[in-house]
Amino acid sequence: MSRYHCCATCIYFVAERKNGKMNYYCKRLGYETKTHYQFNCWTPKENVRKLMEKDGGKND
């Protein structure tokens, strides 16, 4: 999988601060996640897609 593939780069990733603590969740799946987790339903954000195109498909 691409080096860009992680929850934090997905369009469905949401970060919210609650009670002084950061909470991360997937608004598509509806549950808590971590920034570095990876799922097959990943849809990269537009800026990440552009970086991937710029890299020419390199997956290191």
Secondary structure as GFF3:
##gff-version 3
##sequence-region A 1 60
A	DSSP	three_ten_helix	7	9	.	.	.	ID=ss1
A	DSSP	beta_strand	13	18	.	.	.	ID=ss2
A	DSSP	beta_strand	21	26	.	.	.	ID=ss3
A	DSSP	beta_strand	31	32	.	.	.	ID=ss4
A	DSSP	alpha_helix	46	54	.	.	.	ID=ss5
###
